[in-house]
Amino acid sequence: MSNREEVVFSTEERRSIAEISDFLIQAGTKLKEQGFFTVTQGDQQIEVRPRGNTKLELKYEIEDDREHQFEIEIEWEPDAREGGRVEIS
């Protein structure tokens, strides 16, 4: 079984702390209220709609004591079914 990864959207840009905060708040609000958000850059639009078995991954890295990086990753398998809760009756 081979794992195939396709990068559909990737960007890296400099923004102020206030702009980054606004971006995260807007994405979080849309996700909470609508269940998705849309990322647009030029003519490209990507709808981010997590569903199914969803996982949040946070990572903080320090490289050579000079570069710090904090990553937020949301991972899901759209077609995965959750096993349901175990109940005692």
N, C-alpha and C positions, 0 to 999 in steps of 0.2 A: 504494500500500500504506500503510495507516494503522497507526500504533502506538497501541495502547490499553493504558493502565496502570490497574490496579485495586488500590487499597490495601485489603488484606484485614485487616491488623492494624497498629495504630500506637499507641505509648504513649510517654510521657516522664514520668519520675518521679525525684525526688531519692532517692539512696541513698548510703550511706557507701562509701568506697573498699573496705572489707572486703566489703560486700554485693555490690558490682559484681564484685570478684575472684571471689567464690564463685559468682556467676551465670555468669561466663565459664568458670570451671573446670568447673562442672556441665554446661553446654552442650557444651563441648569433649569431656569424658569420654563423655557420651551419644553424641555424634556419632562418636567413635572406636570405641566398643564396639558400638553398635547401628546406626549409620548414620543416625540421626535423633534429634531431641529434640522435645518438645512444650512449647509456651508456653501457659500458662493464665492468664486474667484474668477473674474472675467466672465467668460461664457460657460464655465463649468459649474454645475450645481450637484452637490452630493447630499442626499437625504440620509441622516443618521437616525435609525429607528431600532434601538435595542429591544429585543423581545426574546422570550424563551428563557433558557438558563443563562442568566446574566451575572457577570463577575466584574468587580472593580479592583484594579491593580494600581497601587501607588509605589513609586520608586524614587528614592533620593540618592544621587551619586555625587561624589567629589572626585575629580580627576586631577592628579598632580597638585593637590592643595591650592588650585587656582580656578578651576572651572567647576561650578556647581550646576546640577541639573535635577529638576523635579519633573517626573512624568506621571500623567494621569491616563490610564488606559481602561476603557470599557470594552469588555469582551463578551460575545454571546454567540450562541448557535441558534439561528432563527427557527430551525425545524425541531430542535430538541424539546422533548416534553419533560416537564418536571415530574418526578416520581409521585408526588402527592404526599400529604402528611400521614404519618402512621398514627392511627387512633386505636384506643382500647375500648371495646364495648362489652 
